[in-house]
Amino acid sequence: MTVAIVLALYGLFAALALPRLLRRGTWADRAPRLAIAMWQAASVSVVAAALLSAFAAAVPAAVVGHGLAELFEACAALLHDEAALSSTGTWAGLAAGALVLARVTTVGAAVLLRARRERRRHADALALLGQHDHDLDAVVVDYEERLAYCLPGRKGHAVITTGALHSLAPEQVAAVLAHERAHLRGRHHLVLAGAEALARAFPRLPLFEQARAEVARLIELLADDVAARRHPRVHIAAALVGLATGRVPAFALGAGGETALTRVRRMLHPQVPLGRRERAAGRLAVAALLAGPAALALAPVVAAFLAHHCHSLLTH
């Protein structure tokens, strides 16, 4: 039970305190890919802590530590032992774990299915209203508003309006389409879906709410950086200015939007990238967040396993 309490306290601390720690400084803007991984790892860490806390409350560490075969035997005995099943800790642990897992699964599936339906409807509309331009490798829509976005999915493609084509220079169009293709290649819509699912599954928790907003912002920075590998940053900045007022569909990823103007400053005045030591420290932090709950849960299991086998060796 001690391990279950420690894991629960860790999950609560991470859900409340990690958002402040992760948002300190400007390092995230200098390494958006690493920052996205950090927010994802923090979110997974909280969910894992909740599930492992429930499991630890339901199943004693000594039972798990005796080995898989004996664990199955103990579980079978537990199912036939009314006294054990009447244990408040066992039922509470099993119920809590089942609720957390069911909540994450159902909300995640709902988010993915809804986005898929909306993308299909939009793809059908584009098939009627748009025309694929082989030179641009994008779907062009005759529409006066300046928009450029990508429609993710199995047959994802970049979309640009005639309003954007008429207002942007050719090199700016090439830069913004490179931004959209970066979203498609990186499957950024799935990253956003994961953050959205956790925020909806567990509303009002600061970590998941801020992770959703930060991941959405950082994904745009990452796509800007990918596009900047092949196109001058000034062209990307100019394209962002031209598309700043455009509003893309909620289920799509677009180069413009609310963060466009702040990204313009970032393109024109790039910061020094993180050094090797800083990146190594960041990767270690990601690994620690992912492995932390499992390490806490396994510590008493390993201790019980060693004690059991050492005792067996000594008695034989």
C-alpha positions in Angstrom: 0.0 0.0 0.0 2.9 2.3 0.6 4.0 2.1 -3.0 0.4 2.9 -4.2 0.4 6.0 -2.0 3.8 7.2 -3.2 2.8 6.7 -6.8 -0.5 8.5 -6.3 1.4 11.4 -4.6 3.9 11.5 -7.4 1.1 11.6 -10.0 -0.6 14.5 -8.2 2.7 16.4 -7.8 3.5 15.9 -11.5 0.1 17.0 -12.7 0.2 20.2 -10.6 3.9 21.2 -10.5 5.4 20.0 -13.8 3.6 22.6 -16.0 5.4 25.4 -14.1 8.7 23.7 -14.4 8.4 22.9 -18.1 7.4 26.4 -19.0 10.4 28.1 -17.3 12.8 29.8 -19.6 13.0 29.9 -23.3 14.7 26.6 -23.9 11.6 25.0 -25.4 11.6 27.5 -28.4 15.2 26.5 -29.0 14.5 22.8 -29.2 10.8 22.3 -30.0 11.1 18.6 -30.8 12.7 17.9 -27.4 10.1 20.1 -25.7 7.3 18.2 -27.3 8.8 14.9 -26.1 9.1 16.4 -22.6 5.4 17.3 -22.5 4.4 13.9 -23.8 6.7 12.1 -21.3 5.2 14.2 -18.4 1.7 13.3 -19.5 2.4 9.6 -19.9 4.2 9.6 -16.6 1.1 10.9 -14.8 -1.2 8.3 -16.4 1.3 5.5 -15.8 1.5 6.6 -12.1 -2.3 6.4 -11.7 -2.5 3.0 -13.3 0.5 1.6 -11.4 -0.8 3.0 -8.1 -4.1 1.2 -8.7 -2.3 -2.0 -9.5 -0.1 -1.7 -6.5 -3.1 -1.2 -4.3 -4.8 -4.3 -5.7 -1.9 -6.7 -5.9 0.7 -7.0 -3.1 4.3 -6.6 -4.3 5.3 -9.9 -2.6 2.8 -11.8 -4.8 4.3 -10.3 -8.0 7.8 -10.8 -6.8 7.4 -14.6 -6.4 7.3 -15.1 -10.2 4.8 -15.2 -13.0 3.7 -18.8 -12.4 3.0 -18.2 -8.7 1.4 -14.8 -9.6 -1.2 -16.6 -11.8 -1.8 -19.1 -9.1 -2.3 -16.3 -6.5 -4.7 -14.5 -8.9 -6.7 -17.7 -9.4 -6.8 -18.2 -5.6 -7.8 -14.6 -5.1 -10.8 -15.0 -7.4 -12.0 -17.9 -5.3 -11.2 -16.3 -2.0 -14.2 -14.3 -0.9 -12.3 -12.8 2.1 -9.6 -11.5 -0.2 -12.0 -10.1 -2.7 -13.9 -8.3 0.1 -10.7 -6.3 0.7 -11.4 -2.6 0.3 -7.9 -2.0 -1.1 -8.2 -4.7 -3.7 -11.6 -3.6 -5.0 -10.6 0.1 -4.9 -7.4 -0.5 -6.8 -9.1 -2.6 -9.5 -11.9 -0.1 -9.9 -9.6 2.9 -10.1 -7.3 1.3 -12.6 -10.2 0.2 -14.8 -11.7 3.7 -14.7 -8.5 5.4 -15.7 -7.8 2.9 -18.5 -11.4 3.1 -19.8 -11.5 6.9 -19.7 -8.2 7.2 -21.7 -9.3 4.6 -24.2 -12.8 5.8 -24.9 -11.9 9.5 -25.0 -8.9 8.8 -27.2 -11.0 6.8 -29.6 -13.7 9.5 -29.7 -11.1 12.2 -30.5 -9.6 10.1 -33.3 -12.9 9.1 -34.8 -14.3 12.6 -34.8 -11.2 14.1 -36.4 -11.3 11.3 -39.0 -15.0 12.0 -39.9 -14.3 15.7 -40.2 -11.3 15.2 -42.4 -13.3 12.9 -44.7 -16.0 15.5 -45.1 -13.4 18.1 -45.9 -11.6 15.8 -48.3 -14.9 15.2 -50.2 -15.4 19.0 -50.4 -11.9 19.5 -51.7 -12.4 16.9 -54.3 -15.2 19.0 -55.7 -13.9 22.5 -55.1 -10.1 22.1 -55.4 -7.7 21.1 -58.1 -4.3 19.4 -57.6 -1.4 21.5 -58.9 1.5 19.2 -59.9 4.0 22.0 -59.8 3.1 23.0 -56.3 2.2 19.4 -55.2 -0.8 20.9 -53.4 -4.5 21.2 -53.8 -5.5 24.7 -54.9 -8.9 26.1 -53.8 -10.4 29.1 -55.5 -11.1 31.2 -52.4 -10.2 34.8 -51.6 -9.1 34.3 -48.0 -5.4 33.7 -47.6 -5.0 30.2 -46.3 -2.4 27.5 -46.4 -2.9 24.3 -44.4 -2.5 20.5 -44.6 -5.2 17.9 -44.4 -3.7 14.9 -42.4 -4.5 11.3 -42.9 -3.5 8.3 -45.0 -3.7 10.4 -48.2 -2.8 13.7 -46.6 -1.9 16.7 -48.8 -1.2 20.4 -48.5 -3.9 22.9 -49.4 -3.5 26.5 -50.5 -6.1 29.1 -51.6 -5.9 31.3 -54.7 -6.0 34.3 -52.2 -2.7 33.1 -50.7 -1.2 32.4 -54.1 -2.0 35.9 -55.3 -0.7 37.7 -52.2 2.5 35.6 -51.6 5.7 35.6 -53.7 6.6 32.2 -55.3 9.5 31.7 -52.9 7.1 32.4 -50.0 4.6 29.9 -51.3 7.3 27.2 -51.6 8.4 28.0 -48.0 4.9 27.7 -46.5 4.1 24.5 -48.4 7.3 23.0 -47.0 6.0 23.9 -43.6 2.8 22.0 -44.3 4.6 19.0 -45.6 6.6 18.9 -42.4 3.4 18.5 -40.6 2.3 15.6 -42.8 5.7 13.8 -42.7 5.9 14.2 -38.9 2.3 13.0 -38.4 1.8 15.9 -36.1 -2.0 15.4 -36.1 -1.5 12.2 -34.0 0.7 14.1 -31.5 -2.0 16.7 -31.1 -4.7 14.0 -30.8 -2.9 12.4 -27.9 -2.6 15.8 -26.1 -6.3 16.6 -26.9 -7.5 13.2 -25.6 -5.8 13.5 -22.2 -7.0 17.1 -21.8 -10.6 16.0 -22.5 -10.3 12.8 -20.4 -9.0 14.6 -17.4 -10.3 18.2 -17.6 -9.0 20.9 -15.2 -5.7 19.2 -14.6 -3.1 21.8 -15.3 -0.6 19.5 -16.9 -2.9 18.1 -19.6 -4.5 21.5 -20.3 -1.1 23.2 -20.7 0.3 20.3 -22.6 -2.4 20.6 -25.2 -1.7 24.3 -25.7 2.1 24.0 -25.6 2.2 21.0 -27.9 0.1 22.8 -30.5 2.4 25.8 -30.3 5.6 23.8 -30.4 4.5 21.7 -33.4 4.3 24.9 -35.4 7.8 25.9 -34.3 9.0 22.5 -35.3 7.5 22.7 -38.8 9.0 26.2 -39.2 12.4 24.8 -38.3 12.0 21.9 -40.8 11.0 24.3 -43.6 14.0 26.6 -42.7 16.4 23.8 -43.6 15.6 24.3 -47.3 14.2 27.8 -47.4 15.5 31.2 -46.2 14.0 32.1 -42.8 13.0 35.5 -44.2 10.7 33.9 -46.8 9.0 31.8 -44.0 8.6 35.0 -41.9 7.1 36.9 -44.8 4.6 34.1 -45.6 3.6 33.9 -41.9 2.8 37.7 -42.0 0.7 37.2 -45.1 -1.2 34.3 -43.6 -1.5 35.6 -40.0 -5.3 36.5 -40.2 -6.4 33.2 -41.9 -8.4 30.7 -40.0 -7.9 27.1 -41.0 -10.3 24.2 -40.1 -10.0 23.0 -36.5 -9.0 19.5 -37.6 -6.3 20.8 -40.0 -2.8 22.2 -39.3 -2.1 25.6 -40.8 0.9 27.9 -41.1 -1.0 31.0 -40.0 -3.1 31.5 -36.9 -2.7 33.2 -33.6 1.0 32.3 -33.1 2.1 33.5 -36.5 3.4 36.9 -35.5 5.5 35.6 -32.6 6.9 33.0 -34.9 7.8 35.7 -37.3 10.1 37.3 -34.7 11.6 33.8 -34.0 12.3 33.3 -37.7 13.9 36.8 -38.1 15.9 36.6 -34.8 16.8 32.9 -34.3 18.1 31.9 -30.9 21.2 29.7 -30.4 20.2 26.0 -30.5 20.7 23.9 -27.3 24.2 22.5 -26.8 25.0 18.8 -26.6 25.0 18.8 -22.8 21.7 20.6 -22.7 20.1 18.2 -25.1 21.6 15.2 -23.3 20.1 16.5 -20.0 16.8 17.0 -21.7 16.8 13.4 -23.0 17.7 12.1 -19.6 14.8 14.1 -18.1 12.4 12.5 -20.7 13.8 9.0 -19.8 13.4 9.7 -16.1 9.8 10.8 -16.6 8.9 7.7 -18.6 10.7 5.3 -16.3 10.0 7.0 -12.9 6.6 5.4 -12.2 7.7 2.0 -13.3 10.8 2.2 -11.2 8.8 3.2 -8.1 6.4 0.3 -8.7 9.0 -2.3 -9.4 11.3 -1.5 -6.5 9.3 -3.5 -3.9 8.6 -6.2 -6.5 12.4 -6.7 -7.1 13.0 -6.7 -3.4 10.3 -9.4 -2.9 11.7 -11.4 -5.8 15.2 -11.3 -4.4 14.1 -12.1 -0.9 12.0 -15.0 -2.1 14.8 -16.6 -4.2 17.5 -16.0 -1.7 15.4 -17.7 0.9 14.8 -20.6 -1.5 18.6 -21.0 -2.1 19.3 -20.9 1.6 16.7 -23.5 2.5 18.0 -25.9 -0.2 
